[in-house]
Amino acid sequence: MARYPTLPQNMSTDDIRRMYGEIQRWGSILINELNNRDIVSESTPSSNIYTVVTITSIGRPRKGDIAYSASTGKFKGYVSLGSETSWQDLN
Protein backbone atom coordinates (compact mmCIF):
# COMPACT_ATOMS: atom_id res chain seq x y z
CA MET A 1 0.00 0.00 0.00
CA ALA A 2 1.33 3.42 -0.95
CA ARG A 3 2.05 5.97 1.74
CA TYR A 4 1.24 9.58 1.03
CA PRO A 5 2.13 12.59 3.13
CA THR A 6 -0.72 14.00 5.12
CA LEU A 7 -1.35 17.51 6.33
CA PRO A 8 -1.23 18.19 10.03
CA GLN A 9 -4.63 18.16 11.71
CA ASN A 10 -4.20 21.44 13.58
CA MET A 11 -2.98 23.91 10.95
CA SER A 12 -3.37 27.57 11.76
CA THR A 13 -4.88 30.01 9.29
CA ASP A 14 -1.42 31.53 8.76
CA ASP A 15 0.02 28.08 7.97
CA ILE A 16 -2.72 27.46 5.42
CA ARG A 17 -2.16 30.87 3.80
CA ARG A 18 1.60 30.28 3.67
CA MET A 19 1.10 26.85 2.12
CA TYR A 20 -1.36 28.25 -0.42
CA GLY A 21 1.14 30.98 -1.35
CA GLU A 22 3.87 28.37 -1.89
CA ILE A 23 1.60 26.26 -4.08
CA GLN A 24 0.72 29.33 -6.17
CA ARG A 25 4.42 30.21 -6.50
CA TRP A 26 5.35 26.67 -7.57
CA GLY A 27 2.46 26.64 -10.05
CA SER A 28 3.61 29.94 -11.57
CA ILE A 29 7.19 28.67 -11.91
CA LEU A 30 5.98 25.44 -13.53
CA ILE A 31 3.72 27.29 -15.99
CA ASN A 32 6.59 29.63 -16.89
CA GLU A 33 8.97 26.72 -17.50
CA LEU A 34 6.41 24.87 -19.63
CA ASN A 35 5.73 28.00 -21.68
CA ASN A 36 9.47 28.49 -22.27
CA ARG A 37 9.82 24.85 -23.33
CA ASP A 38 6.91 25.21 -25.76
CA ILE A 39 8.37 28.38 -27.30
CA VAL A 40 11.72 26.66 -27.89
CA SER A 41 10.03 23.53 -29.23
CA GLU A 42 7.75 25.44 -31.59
CA SER A 43 10.55 27.65 -32.92
CA THR A 44 12.87 24.71 -33.69
CA PRO A 45 12.18 23.12 -37.07
CA SER A 46 11.52 19.42 -36.85
CA SER A 47 13.31 18.85 -40.13
CA ASN A 48 14.88 20.68 -43.05
CA ILE A 49 13.79 19.94 -46.60
CA TYR A 50 16.42 20.45 -49.30
CA THR A 51 16.25 20.31 -53.08
CA VAL A 52 19.64 19.31 -54.44
CA VAL A 53 21.23 17.72 -57.46
CA THR A 54 23.09 15.21 -55.28
CA ILE A 55 22.74 14.43 -51.59
CA THR A 56 26.47 14.81 -51.06
CA SER A 57 26.15 18.57 -51.62
CA ILE A 58 24.45 18.96 -48.22
CA GLY A 59 27.21 19.92 -45.80
CA ARG A 60 25.95 19.01 -42.34
CA PRO A 61 22.68 17.10 -42.40
CA ARG A 62 20.85 16.41 -39.15
CA LYS A 63 18.76 13.38 -38.25
CA GLY A 64 15.25 13.99 -39.60
CA ASP A 65 16.30 16.09 -42.61
CA ILE A 66 14.63 15.35 -45.94
CA ALA A 67 16.06 16.02 -49.40
CA TYR A 68 14.85 15.62 -52.95
CA SER A 69 17.67 14.37 -55.12
CA ALA A 70 17.14 15.74 -58.62
CA SER A 71 19.77 13.38 -60.06
CA THR A 72 17.90 10.25 -58.88
CA GLY A 73 14.37 11.70 -58.73
CA LYS A 74 13.91 10.37 -55.18
CA PHE A 75 13.21 11.76 -51.77
CA LYS A 76 15.79 10.77 -49.17
CA GLY A 77 15.72 11.02 -45.41
CA TYR A 78 18.70 11.37 -43.09
CA VAL A 79 17.96 8.64 -40.57
CA SER A 80 19.66 6.98 -37.66
CA LEU A 81 20.25 3.24 -37.84
CA GLY A 82 21.72 2.33 -34.48
CA SER A 83 24.92 4.29 -34.08
CA GLU A 84 25.12 5.17 -37.80
CA THR A 85 23.29 7.98 -39.60
CA SER A 86 22.92 7.99 -43.38
CA TRP A 87 20.68 9.06 -46.24
CA GLN A 88 17.99 6.46 -47.03
CA ASP A 89 15.45 6.40 -49.88
CA LEU A 90 11.96 7.40 -48.72
CA ASN A 91 10.11 6.26 -51.86
DASUL-V662254 format. One line per field, one symbol per residue. psi: psi as a letter, one per 40 degrees, with the letter a starting at -180 (. if undefined). burial: I if it has 16 or more other C-alpha atoms within 10 Angstrom, else O. A space follows every 10 residues. Layout:
psi = ???
burial = ???
This chain:
psi = hihiiiiidg hidddddddd dddddddddd dddddddddd ddehidiihi hidideehdg iiheiiihhd defiiiihih gbehhihihe .
burial = OOOOOOOOOO OOOOOOOOOO OOOOOOOOOO OOOOOOOOOO OOOOOOOOOI OOOOIOOOOO IOOOIIIIIO OOOOIIIIIO OOOOOOIOOO O
